[in-house]
Amino acid sequence: MKATRNIGMLVALISSVSMLAGCSAPILASQGAPVQAPSSGAIDEYFSNWPAEADPALVGRRIANNFVARNFDFQINSFHRWIIYPEVCAWYGALQVAELSKDQALKEQLIGKFDQFLTPEGARRLSPRAHVDYRITGVVPLEIYLLNGEQTYLEIGRDYADKQWATTTPDGITTEARYWADDLYMLPVLQVQAYRATKDPKYLDRVAMTMVAYLDKLQQPSGLFLHSPDSPFYWGRGNGWVAAGMAEVLSVLPPEHPNYARIMQSYKLMMAGLLKYQNPEGLWLQLIEQPDFWPETSGSAMFAFAMVEGVKRGWLDAKTYGPAARKAWLGLVKYVDSAGNIKEVVVGTNKASNEVGPDLEVQKKFYYDRPRKTGDLHGQSPMLWTAAALLR
């Protein structure tokens, strides 16, 4: 089904569902700003000559094809009514891998996966909730628009981004902000993506202001981030969301923007902090600085993505961070099985205070005891982002 559907009817339908739910609507991103690359020799030294099993195009396509073959969670899990954010994050990365690896058939399959949502019935599977985990849905249609220029996708994605800012706090930040580390990907990537699609600077101003507010609340002198003020632990994937979100923002934010220097400073401080905790196989732990915890792949892949972007765009010293990024990728691909599923991914994780209360020892045990899965999209997604960054 092509994107020549009635745009007005579709957007109106999504809006009417939003009003019935008493909420707003959905969210996400693609790479855009010119790369301020270091010398090609530095890039070649660290990001080429891969062993066959670690070739980013092959690994990326294997994981992307794994995503194409999956049903949506709402099709197999009655608990979910709508597209969920891990699906959006994986879809976003898979679209980039397909484009960058010039796999036209894969790209068409990934775009075609959105066809069902271009019907009035299918549009009801696009969440109307005013919540960061659902707004992010808009990232995928915006990415498709960036690939094929069809206006239907722009209308759907931009609608999500604008509704996210329909209600703000007195300082101008969306009322969807929770001040969890996770939000520093969920909120920025939608607004960044809307900027990439429209070039309207209001999206950059929103995201930069929000990011600085979060940096002030959550970043510690070590460069790492608390999961939240009342769950004061350096959770791996929580920090991974931040690292990936800052890389997305810095990829489009012009250096002359008033908040650029602050965000870049925080990004570099975080990358320096992470270097201290990378383990011998190239990964990071479930609680980053706790040596008795276990290596966790989703956060590690997010850190790999942020470092690859930093080296390629000239934000980070290639001789320092190039080896760390390469080591991370080589370590991670060892966890990918023949079906394109990555192992040792911690399941979706609420902040500990919400689950077990204020006792910090009990909270720490909560993070340690979180189950691990193979093929969980929280881990599939950043592997796709990193493969795309290596191909870019």
C-alpha positions as CSV (number, residue, x, y, z in Angstrom):
1,M,0.0,0.0,0.0
2,K,1.6,3.3,-1.1
3,A,1.9,6.5,0.8
4,T,-0.6,8.2,-1.4
5,R,-3.3,7.6,1.3
6,N,-5.4,10.4,2.4
7,I,-3.0,12.3,4.7
8,G,-5.6,14.5,6.3
9,M,-7.9,11.6,7.2
10,L,-5.0,9.6,8.7
11,V,-3.6,12.4,10.8
12,A,-7.2,13.4,11.9
13,L,-7.8,9.8,12.9
14,I,-4.7,9.7,15.0
15,S,-5.6,13.1,16.6
16,S,-9.1,11.9,17.4
17,V,-7.9,8.8,19.0
18,S,-5.5,11.0,21.1
19,M,-8.4,13.2,22.3
20,L,-10.5,10.1,23.2
21,A,-7.6,8.9,25.3
22,G,-7.2,12.2,27.0
23,C,-3.6,12.4,25.8
24,S,-1.4,13.6,22.9
25,A,0.3,11.5,20.2
26,P,3.9,9.8,19.1
27,I,8.2,10.3,18.1
28,L,12.4,9.6,16.7
29,A,15.8,10.2,14.1
30,S,18.6,9.8,11.3
31,Q,22.1,11.2,10.8
32,G,22.4,14.7,9.4
33,A,25.1,17.2,10.3
34,P,28.3,17.1,8.2
35,V,31.0,14.9,9.7
36,Q,34.1,16.7,10.9
37,A,36.2,13.7,10.3
38,P,39.7,13.0,11.5
39,S,42.2,11.8,8.9
40,S,41.1,8.9,6.8
41,G,44.1,7.0,8.0
42,A,42.8,7.1,11.6
43,I,39.4,5.9,10.5
44,D,40.9,3.1,8.4
45,E,43.1,2.0,11.2
46,Y,40.3,1.4,13.7
47,F,37.2,0.9,11.6
48,S,38.2,-1.3,8.7
49,N,39.9,-4.7,8.1
50,W,37.3,-6.5,10.2
51,P,37.3,-10.2,10.6
52,A,34.6,-11.7,8.4
53,E,32.3,-12.4,11.4
54,A,32.5,-8.8,12.5
55,D,31.9,-7.0,9.2
56,P,29.4,-4.3,10.1
57,A,27.4,-4.6,6.8
58,L,27.0,-8.4,7.3
59,V,26.3,-8.2,11.0
60,G,23.9,-5.3,10.5
61,R,22.0,-6.9,7.7
62,R,21.7,-10.1,9.7
63,I,20.2,-8.3,12.7
64,A,18.0,-6.1,10.4
65,N,16.6,-9.2,8.6
66,N,15.9,-10.7,12.1
67,F,13.8,-7.6,12.8
68,V,11.9,-7.8,9.4
69,A,10.9,-11.4,10.2
70,R,9.4,-10.6,13.6
71,N,5.7,-10.0,14.4
72,F,4.9,-6.8,16.3
73,D,4.5,-7.4,20.0
74,F,0.8,-6.4,19.8
75,Q,0.3,-9.3,17.4
76,I,1.5,-11.9,19.9
77,N,1.1,-10.2,23.3
78,S,-2.4,-9.1,24.4
79,F,-0.8,-6.9,27.0
80,H,0.3,-4.5,24.3
81,R,-2.1,-2.5,22.1
82,W,0.4,-0.4,20.2
83,I,3.9,-0.4,18.7
84,I,6.4,-0.3,21.6
85,Y,9.6,1.7,21.8
86,P,12.1,-1.2,21.4
87,E,10.5,-2.0,18.1
88,V,10.9,1.7,17.0
89,C,14.5,1.8,18.0
90,A,15.3,-1.4,16.1
91,W,13.3,-0.3,13.1
92,Y,15.2,3.0,13.0
93,G,18.6,1.3,13.1
94,A,17.5,-1.3,10.5
95,L,16.4,1.3,8.0
96,Q,19.8,3.0,8.3
97,V,21.7,-0.3,7.8
98,A,19.6,-1.1,4.8
99,E,20.3,2.3,3.2
100,L,24.0,2.4,4.1
101,S,24.7,-1.1,2.9
102,K,22.7,-0.4,-0.3
103,D,20.4,-3.3,0.3
104,Q,17.3,-2.1,-1.6
105,A,15.3,-5.3,-1.0
106,L,15.8,-5.0,2.7
107,K,14.9,-1.3,2.7
108,E,11.7,-2.0,0.8
109,Q,10.7,-4.7,3.3
110,L,11.4,-2.3,6.2
111,I,9.4,0.5,4.7
112,G,6.6,-2.0,3.7
113,K,6.4,-3.1,7.3
114,F,4.8,0.3,8.0
115,D,2.0,-0.2,5.3
116,Q,-0.5,-1.6,7.8
117,F,-0.4,1.6,9.8
118,L,-1.4,3.8,6.8
119,T,-5.0,2.4,7.1
120,P,-7.6,3.8,9.5
121,E,-7.7,0.4,11.3
122,G,-3.9,0.2,11.4
123,A,-3.5,3.7,12.6
124,R,-5.1,2.6,15.9
125,R,-1.9,0.7,16.6
126,L,0.0,4.0,16.8
127,S,-0.3,5.0,20.4
128,P,-2.0,8.3,21.3
129,R,-0.5,8.4,24.8
130,A,1.5,11.4,25.9
131,H,4.4,9.4,27.2
132,V,8.1,9.2,26.1
133,D,7.9,5.5,25.5
134,Y,5.1,5.9,22.9
135,R,5.9,9.3,21.3
136,I,9.0,7.7,20.0
137,T,6.9,5.9,17.4
138,G,7.2,9.0,15.2
139,V,10.8,8.3,14.6
140,V,10.1,5.6,12.1
141,P,7.8,7.5,9.7
142,L,10.3,10.4,9.8
143,E,13.1,8.1,8.9
144,I,11.1,6.7,6.0
145,Y,10.4,10.2,4.8
146,L,14.1,11.0,4.9
147,L,14.6,8.0,2.7
148,N,11.8,8.4,0.2
149,G,10.5,11.9,0.5
150,E,6.8,10.9,0.7
151,Q,4.8,13.4,2.6
152,T,2.5,11.0,4.4
153,Y,5.3,9.8,6.6
154,L,6.4,13.4,7.4
155,E,2.9,14.3,8.5
156,I,2.6,11.4,10.8
157,G,6.1,11.8,12.3
158,R,5.9,15.6,12.7
159,D,2.5,15.3,14.4
160,Y,4.1,13.2,17.1
161,A,7.0,15.6,17.6
162,D,4.8,18.6,17.9
163,K,2.3,17.0,20.2
164,Q,5.1,16.1,22.5
165,W,5.6,19.8,23.2
166,A,1.9,20.7,23.3
167,T,2.1,20.9,27.1
168,T,5.2,22.3,28.8
169,T,6.4,23.2,32.3
170,P,7.1,26.9,33.0
171,D,10.7,26.5,31.8
172,G,9.5,25.3,28.4
173,I,10.3,21.6,28.8
174,T,7.7,19.0,27.8
175,T,5.6,17.7,30.7
176,E,6.5,14.2,29.5
177,A,10.0,14.7,31.0
178,R,10.5,12.3,34.0
179,Y,14.2,13.0,34.7
180,W,15.2,9.4,34.2
181,A,18.4,8.7,32.3
182,D,16.4,6.8,29.7
183,D,14.6,10.0,28.7
184,L,17.8,11.4,27.2
185,Y,17.4,9.2,24.2
186,M,13.6,9.0,24.1
187,L,12.9,12.7,24.1
188,P,15.8,14.0,22.0
189,V,15.8,11.5,19.2
190,L,12.2,12.4,18.1
191,Q,12.9,16.1,18.1
192,V,16.2,15.6,16.3
193,Q,14.5,13.5,13.7
194,A,11.8,16.2,13.2
195,Y,14.7,18.7,12.7
196,R,16.3,16.5,10.1
197,A,13.1,16.2,8.2
198,T,12.0,19.8,8.4
199,K,15.2,21.9,9.2
200,D,13.0,23.9,11.6
201,P,15.3,25.1,14.4
202,K,12.5,25.0,17.0
203,Y,13.2,21.2,17.3
204,L,16.8,21.8,18.1
205,D,16.0,24.5,20.7
206,R,13.6,22.2,22.4
207,V,16.0,19.3,22.6
208,A,19.0,21.3,23.6
209,M,17.2,23.0,26.5
210,T,15.8,19.7,27.7
211,M,19.2,18.0,27.5
212,V,20.9,20.7,29.6
213,A,18.2,20.4,32.3
214,Y,18.8,16.7,32.5
215,L,22.6,17.0,32.5
216,D,22.3,19.4,35.5
217,K,20.2,16.9,37.4
218,L,21.7,13.5,36.6
219,Q,25.4,13.8,35.5
220,Q,28.0,13.2,38.2
221,P,31.6,14.4,38.4
222,S,32.7,11.0,37.1
223,G,30.9,11.8,33.9
224,L,28.4,9.0,34.5
225,F,24.6,9.4,35.1
226,L,22.3,8.3,37.9
227,H,19.4,6.2,36.7
228,S,17.3,8.8,38.6
229,P,17.8,11.0,41.7
230,D,16.0,8.4,43.9
231,S,17.7,5.4,42.2
232,P,21.3,6.7,42.4
233,F,23.1,3.9,40.5
234,Y,25.0,3.9,37.3
235,W,22.8,1.5,35.4
236,G,24.5,0.4,32.1
237,R,21.6,0.8,29.7
238,G,20.4,4.0,31.4
239,N,23.8,5.5,30.7
240,G,23.7,4.0,27.3
241,W,20.5,5.8,26.4
242,V,22.2,9.1,27.5
243,A,25.4,8.4,25.5
244,A,23.4,7.6,22.3
245,G,21.1,10.6,22.8
246,M,23.9,13.0,23.2
247,A,25.6,11.6,20.0
248,E,22.3,12.1,18.1
249,V,21.9,15.7,19.3
250,L,25.5,16.7,18.6
251,S,25.2,15.2,15.1
252,V,22.8,18.0,14.2
253,L,23.3,20.8,16.8
254,P,25.4,23.7,15.2
255,P,28.5,24.7,17.2
256,E,27.2,28.2,17.5
257,H,24.1,27.1,19.3
258,P,24.0,28.5,22.9
259,N,23.8,25.0,24.4
260,Y,26.3,23.2,22.1
261,A,29.4,23.8,24.4
262,R,27.6,22.5,27.5
263,I,26.4,19.3,25.8
264,M,29.7,18.6,24.1
265,Q,31.5,19.1,27.5
266,S,29.1,16.6,29.1
267,Y,29.5,14.1,26.3
268,K,33.3,14.2,26.4
269,L,33.3,13.9,30.2
270,M,31.0,10.9,29.9
271,M,33.2,9.2,27.3
272,A,36.3,9.7,29.5
273,G,34.5,8.2,32.4
274,L,33.4,5.2,30.4
275,L,36.9,4.4,29.3
276,K,37.9,3.6,32.9
277,Y,35.3,0.8,33.1
278,Q,35.5,-1.0,29.8
279,N,36.4,-4.6,30.6
280,P,39.0,-6.7,28.8
281,E,36.6,-8.1,26.2
282,G,35.4,-4.6,25.4
283,L,32.1,-4.5,27.3
284,W,30.7,-2.7,30.3
285,L,28.8,-4.1,33.3
286,Q,25.1,-4.0,34.2
287,L,26.0,-1.5,37.0
288,I,29.0,0.2,35.3
289,E,31.4,0.7,38.3
290,Q,30.4,-2.4,40.3
291,P,33.0,-5.1,39.6
292,D,30.8,-7.9,41.0
293,F,28.2,-7.3,38.3
294,W,27.9,-9.0,34.9
295,P,28.7,-7.8,31.3
296,E,25.6,-6.4,29.7
297,T,25.3,-6.0,25.9
298,S,22.7,-3.4,25.3
299,G,24.4,-0.6,27.3
300,S,27.7,-1.7,25.8
301,A,26.4,-1.4,22.3
302,M,25.1,2.1,23.0
303,F,28.5,3.2,24.3
304,A,30.1,1.7,21.2
305,F,27.7,3.7,19.0
306,A,28.5,6.9,20.9
307,M,32.3,6.4,20.6
308,V,32.2,5.4,16.9
309,E,30.2,8.6,16.2
310,G,32.6,10.7,18.3
311,V,35.7,9.4,16.5
312,K,34.2,9.6,13.0
313,R,32.9,13.1,13.6
314,G,36.1,14.4,15.2
315,W,34.7,15.0,18.6
316,L,36.9,12.5,20.3
317,D,40.6,11.8,19.9
318,A,40.9,8.9,17.5
319,K,44.0,7.4,19.0
320,T,42.3,7.2,22.4
321,Y,38.8,6.2,21.5
322,G,39.3,4.4,18.2
323,P,40.8,1.3,19.9
324,A,38.1,1.3,22.6
325,A,35.3,1.5,20.0
326,R,36.8,-1.2,17.9
327,K,37.3,-3.4,20.9
328,A,33.7,-2.9,21.9
329,W,32.4,-3.9,18.5
330,L,34.6,-7.0,18.3
331,G,33.5,-8.0,21.8
332,L,29.8,-7.5,21.1
333,V,29.7,-9.5,17.8
334,K,30.8,-12.5,19.8
335,Y,27.4,-12.4,21.5
336,V,25.4,-12.4,18.3
337,D,24.2,-15.9,17.3
338,S,23.7,-17.3,13.8
339,A,20.1,-16.1,13.7
340,G,21.1,-12.5,14.4
341,N,20.1,-12.4,18.1
342,I,22.4,-10.8,20.6
343,K,22.7,-12.5,24.0
344,E,23.0,-11.1,27.6
345,V,20.5,-8.3,27.2
346,V,18.9,-7.1,30.4
347,V,15.1,-7.0,30.1
348,G,13.2,-3.7,30.4
349,T,14.0,-2.1,33.7
350,N,12.0,0.4,35.7
351,K,14.0,2.6,38.1
352,A,14.7,0.6,41.2
353,S,12.9,2.9,43.6
354,N,9.6,2.3,41.9
355,E,10.0,-1.4,42.2
356,V,11.6,-2.1,45.6
357,G,11.5,1.2,47.5
358,P,14.2,3.5,48.9
359,D,16.6,1.0,50.6
360,L,19.8,1.3,48.4
361,E,21.1,-2.2,49.2
362,V,17.7,-3.6,48.1
363,Q,17.9,-1.4,45.0
364,K,21.3,-2.7,44.1
365,K,20.2,-6.3,44.4
366,F,17.2,-5.4,42.1
367,Y,19.7,-4.3,39.3
368,Y,21.8,-7.4,39.9
369,D,18.9,-9.8,39.7
370,R,17.3,-8.4,36.5
371,P,16.7,-11.3,34.0
372,R,18.8,-11.5,30.8
373,K,17.4,-12.4,27.4
374,T,18.7,-13.3,23.9
375,G,17.3,-11.3,21.1
376,D,15.6,-8.7,23.2
377,L,15.1,-5.6,21.0
378,H,16.8,-3.4,23.7
379,G,20.0,-5.0,22.6
380,Q,19.2,-5.6,18.9
381,S,18.6,-1.8,18.4
382,P,22.0,-0.4,19.4
383,M,23.8,-3.1,17.5
384,L,22.0,-1.8,14.4
385,W,22.9,1.9,15.3
386,T,26.5,0.9,15.8
387,A,26.7,-1.1,12.5
388,A,25.2,2.0,10.8
389,A,27.7,4.3,12.4
390,L,30.6,2.1,11.2
391,L,29.1,2.1,7.7
392,R,28.5,5.8,7.6
